């Protein structure tokens, strides 16, 4: 049972790390398309939109992943203290 619990937690941690990359790229593409949606803008502003969107996406994903990893650490530390030695 302990192996299955650790496997599930490890898998969830890898998915959380993968989501940082996916959300960052998705935010960049969203910012790029939002800036280029206006027909009066130059192409160079598309790169600025991509960088701004990627930064916002990274900030959101890193905050959520950080909160998740904090909860995992709390659960791990709590479980270690409650087991007999």
Rosetta silent file (secondary structure, phi, psi, omega in degrees, C-alpha in Angstrom):
SEQUENCE: XXXXXXXXXXXXXXXXXXXXXXXXXXXXXXXXXXXXXXXXXXXXXXXXXXXXXXXXXXXXXXXXXXXXXXXXXXXXXXXXXXXXX
SCORE:     score description
SCORE:     0.000 S_00000001
   1 L     0.000  -36.655 -179.968    0.000    0.000    0.000 S_00000001
   2 H   -65.538  -36.522  178.699    2.874    2.361    0.766 S_00000001
   3 H   -64.005  -43.463 -178.948    4.335    1.756   -2.718 S_00000001
   4 H   -65.108  -41.098  178.613    1.068    2.658   -4.432 S_00000001
   5 H   -61.751  -45.325  179.371    0.735    5.847   -2.367 S_00000001
   6 H   -66.038  -36.855  178.382    4.271    6.924   -3.261 S_00000001
   7 H   -64.584  -42.119  179.763    3.698    6.082   -6.928 S_00000001
   8 H   -66.240  -42.885  179.862    0.555    8.202   -7.065 S_00000001
   9 H   -65.928  -41.686  178.842    2.261   11.153   -5.350 S_00000001
  10 H   -64.228  -40.605  177.947    5.308   10.906   -7.637 S_00000001
  11 H   -64.337  -42.076  178.997    3.089   10.783  -10.719 S_00000001
  12 H   -64.792  -35.112  178.069    1.126   13.820   -9.535 S_00000001
  13 H   -67.447  -40.638  177.832    4.367   15.716   -8.957 S_00000001
  14 H   -65.968  -38.029  177.572    5.577   15.005  -12.502 S_00000001
  15 H   -66.042  -37.865  177.498    2.223   16.101  -13.904 S_00000001
  16 H   -63.880  -41.162  177.439    2.465   19.328  -11.882 S_00000001
  17 H   -66.893  -39.974  177.802    5.923   20.015  -13.327 S_00000001
  18 H   -64.284  -36.199 -179.582    4.710   19.247  -16.840 S_00000001
  19 H   -65.267  -27.761  176.919    1.779   21.600  -16.361 S_00000001
  20 H   -61.519  -44.904  179.622    4.204   24.472  -15.714 S_00000001
  21 H   -68.014  -41.266 -178.059    5.619   24.075  -19.226 S_00000001
  22 H   -66.608  -45.689 -178.803    2.214   23.573  -20.849 S_00000001
  23 H   -68.634  -35.922  177.245    0.585   26.559  -19.130 S_00000001
  24 H   -63.236  -46.767  179.082    3.601   28.779  -19.857 S_00000001
  25 H   -66.703  -40.363  178.606    3.513   27.929  -23.558 S_00000001
  26 H   -63.769  -39.945  176.469   -0.282   28.247  -23.691 S_00000001
  27 H   -63.937  -38.761  177.594   -0.090   31.667  -22.042 S_00000001
  28 H   -64.221  -44.405  178.692    2.512   32.740  -24.580 S_00000001
  29 H   -65.845  -38.595  178.150    0.407   31.620  -27.526 S_00000001
  30 H   -64.738  -43.566  177.605   -2.644   33.270  -25.998 S_00000001
  31 H   -65.325  -37.911  178.138   -0.783   36.562  -25.525 S_00000001
  32 H   -64.008  -46.074 -179.280    0.602   36.373  -29.049 S_00000001
  33 H   -70.847  -30.512  178.976   -2.823   35.795  -30.602 S_00000001
  34 H   -68.176  -40.613  179.674   -4.406   38.476  -28.415 S_00000001
  35 H   -70.935  -42.763 -177.705   -1.907   41.111  -29.583 S_00000001
  36 H   -79.660   -3.158  175.744   -2.062   40.075  -33.235 S_00000001
  37 L   -69.623  -23.915  177.048   -5.870   40.000  -33.143 S_00000001
  38 L   -83.638  120.893 -176.162   -5.818   43.762  -33.595 S_00000001
  39 L   -69.303  -12.059 -177.453   -5.243   44.484  -37.297 S_00000001
  40 L   -91.308    3.700 -177.436   -3.465   47.796  -36.539 S_00000001
  41 L   -96.858  154.692  175.854   -0.477   46.238  -34.717 S_00000001
  42 L   -82.183  165.963  178.526    2.927   45.369  -36.138 S_00000001
  43 L   -68.423  -27.177 -178.305    4.342   41.857  -36.093 S_00000001
  44 H   -65.587  -26.742  178.551    7.002   42.846  -33.558 S_00000001
  45 H   -73.445  -17.023  175.156    4.326   43.334  -30.897 S_00000001
  46 H   -63.970  -37.326  177.708    3.383   39.695  -31.296 S_00000001
  47 H   -68.259  -38.435  176.766    6.661   38.720  -29.643 S_00000001
  48 H   -64.565  -40.963  177.214    6.010   41.115  -26.786 S_00000001
  49 H   -63.811  -38.829  177.741    2.549   39.593  -26.377 S_00000001
  50 H   -63.729  -45.338 -179.400    4.045   36.106  -26.389 S_00000001
  51 H   -65.872  -40.888  178.769    6.564   37.026  -23.689 S_00000001
  52 H   -65.670  -44.415  178.285    3.949   38.774  -21.551 S_00000001
  53 H   -64.699  -38.759  178.217    1.524   35.870  -21.868 S_00000001
  54 H   -66.220  -39.064  178.268    4.262   33.349  -21.112 S_00000001
  55 H   -64.146  -45.057  179.316    5.286   35.295  -18.016 S_00000001
  56 H   -65.361  -42.544  177.519    1.709   35.445  -16.738 S_00000001
  57 H   -62.343  -40.720  178.280    1.169   31.760  -17.528 S_00000001
  58 H   -65.689  -40.953 -179.793    4.387   30.814  -15.724 S_00000001
  59 H   -62.896  -41.852  179.116    3.444   32.877  -12.688 S_00000001
  60 H   -66.777  -48.223 -177.404    0.048   31.181  -12.447 S_00000001
  61 H   -66.317  -39.746 -179.792    1.405   27.671  -12.994 S_00000001
  62 H   -67.807  -35.856  177.656    4.342   28.135  -10.611 S_00000001
  63 H   -65.652  -45.034  179.556    2.056   29.463   -7.886 S_00000001
  64 H   -67.016  -41.846  178.655   -0.319   26.517   -8.194 S_00000001
  65 H   -67.012  -37.674  177.235    2.511   23.977   -8.365 S_00000001
  66 H   -62.991  -41.315  176.900    4.218   25.600   -5.378 S_00000001
  67 H   -64.278  -40.638  178.921    1.032   25.336   -3.339 S_00000001
  68 H   -64.438  -46.482 -179.726    0.678   21.677   -4.342 S_00000001
  69 H   -64.807  -33.444  175.793    4.287   20.856   -3.442 S_00000001
  70 H   -63.642  -43.023  178.007    3.854   22.647   -0.121 S_00000001
  71 H   -65.522  -37.159  177.456    0.835   20.450    0.669 S_00000001
  72 H   -64.606  -42.037  178.325    2.781   17.325   -0.323 S_00000001
  73 H   -64.606  -40.130  177.666    5.618   18.308    2.020 S_00000001
  74 H   -62.756  -44.262  179.192    3.180   18.942    4.859 S_00000001
  75 H   -64.410  -40.130 -179.429    1.573   15.547    4.294 S_00000001
  76 H   -65.891  -45.393 -179.683    4.971   13.842    4.109 S_00000001
  77 H   -67.476  -36.448  178.381    6.243   15.480    7.293 S_00000001
  78 H   -67.365  -41.622 -178.916    3.024   14.768    9.157 S_00000001
  79 H   -68.357  -35.317 -179.692    3.042   11.118    8.137 S_00000001
  80 H   -66.684  -36.394 -178.567    6.690   10.664    9.143 S_00000001
  81 H   -76.104  -27.622 -176.103    6.056   11.920   12.677 S_00000001
  82 H   -83.309  -15.371  179.831    2.971    9.799   13.274 S_00000001
  83 L   -80.985  141.754  177.841    4.641    6.463   12.418 S_00000001
  84 L   -70.500  150.907 -177.329    6.270    4.553   15.272 S_00000001
  85 L   -97.622    0.000    0.000   10.054    4.282   15.232 S_00000001
